[in-house]
């Protein structure tokens, strides 16, 4: 899983029919202090999050294990909104 923050969205009028109605969001990875990192990905939003929210993203075959993503051409999916997290330095 990737800990990230939603920083934007993607609009696509021509796409695979299995992606119709799916929201595509741009997610940047974050470090444990919440700082945005350079890496980013486009993920299908299956939980209803918005810009600025912290999220958990799964990739690969894990992204196709939900009811909304099964058997679709999806490589990354937002599966949780992160309310808080803790860690020890």
Secondary structure, 3 states (H helix, E strand, C coil): CEEEEEEEEECCCCCCHHHCCCEEEEEEEECCCCCEEEEEEEEEECCCCCCCCEEEEEEHHHHHCCCCCCCCCCCEEEEEECCCCCCCC
